[in-house]
């Protein structure tokens, strides 16, 4: 599936010439899913740094796309992904860095951690987390906060500054038929052999075998 220009920050290209990209690896990840965290943090914190100074046969052939996969049975999943979308809107280059921070602290947004917290208070914590990676905290919160009074037209369910973007990413996931997280698509096809337990070495081996040409 194509990536809308407004979501360009979801994409991470390994090589220096994106025009030569041949293979697209889509990672459908949920911020409050432990297995998504395991996969993303291994990829982002271990694999990518390990190849940053090494020329690999797949380097100019691969791009990764972070697909935000909201899991509605965890109510805070929507809130966490809204924060990701706010960061994406304000500072696209900070999206992957913010995602790493959010995955590292994901337990703070699990069901038990937020059950007695007001929605806007959860947003405040997420905005503060965005601030820790250099994104304007107040602007993030401004996009996330839900009004406490009816709109001028009497509306009570108008959403926030990223609601329309939430609708888009949910629709895209539905069109792809993705349900569980993490799910990995390679060139548009589900790749069941890429596990959340993949080590940095296994990522390297798989990409060398499958994406070197």
VENHUVEN-V956241 format. One record per backbone hydrogen bond with DSSP energy under -1.0 kcal/mol. CO is the residue of the C=O (numbers start at 1). NH is the residue of the N-H. E is the energy in kcal/mol with one decimal. If there is no record, write none. Layout:
CO,NH,E
CO,NH,E
This chain:
4,7,-2.3
5,8,-1.8
7,10,-2.5
8,11,-1.8
10,66,-2.4
12,64,-3.3
17,20,-2.3
18,21,-1.9
23,63,-1.9
24,187,-3.1
25,65,-2.6
26,185,-2.3
27,67,-3.0
28,183,-1.4
29,69,-2.9
30,33,-1.8
33,37,-2.2
34,38,-2.1
35,39,-2.2
36,40,-2.9
37,41,-2.8
38,42,-1.7
39,43,-2.2
40,44,-3.6
41,45,-2.2
42,46,-1.3
42,47,-2.8
43,48,-2.7
46,50,-1.5
47,51,-1.1
56,59,-1.4
58,61,-2.2
61,23,-3.2
62,14,-1.8
63,25,-2.9
64,12,-2.9
65,27,-3.2
67,29,-2.4
71,74,-2.1
74,77,-2.6
76,80,-2.6
77,81,-2.4
78,82,-2.3
79,83,-1.8
80,84,-1.8
81,85,-2.3
82,86,-2.2
83,87,-2.4
84,88,-2.3
85,89,-2.1
86,90,-2.2
87,91,-3.3
91,94,-2.4
92,95,-1.5
94,98,-2.9
95,99,-2.6
96,100,-2.0
97,101,-1.8
98,102,-2.7
99,103,-2.6
100,104,-2.2
101,105,-1.3
103,106,-1.3
105,108,-1.9
106,109,-2.4
107,110,-1.1
110,114,-1.1
111,115,-1.2
114,117,-1.9
118,122,-1.9
119,123,-2.1
120,124,-1.7
121,125,-1.7
122,126,-2.2
123,127,-2.7
124,128,-2.0
125,129,-1.9
126,130,-2.1
127,131,-2.1
128,132,-1.2
130,133,-1.5
130,135,-1.9
131,134,-1.6
136,140,-2.1
137,141,-2.5
138,142,-2.2
139,143,-1.5
140,144,-1.4
141,145,-2.8
143,161,-2.2
151,154,-2.4
155,151,-2.4
160,163,-1.1
162,166,-2.1
163,167,-2.0
164,168,-1.4
165,169,-2.3
166,170,-2.3
167,171,-2.0
168,172,-2.5
169,173,-1.9
170,174,-2.2
171,175,-2.4
172,176,-1.4
173,178,-1.7
183,28,-3.1
184,191,-3.2
185,26,-3.0
186,189,-1.5
189,186,-3.1
191,194,-1.2
195,198,-1.6
199,203,-2.2
200,204,-2.1
201,205,-2.4
202,206,-2.7
203,207,-2.6
204,208,-2.3
205,209,-2.1
206,210,-2.4
207,211,-2.6
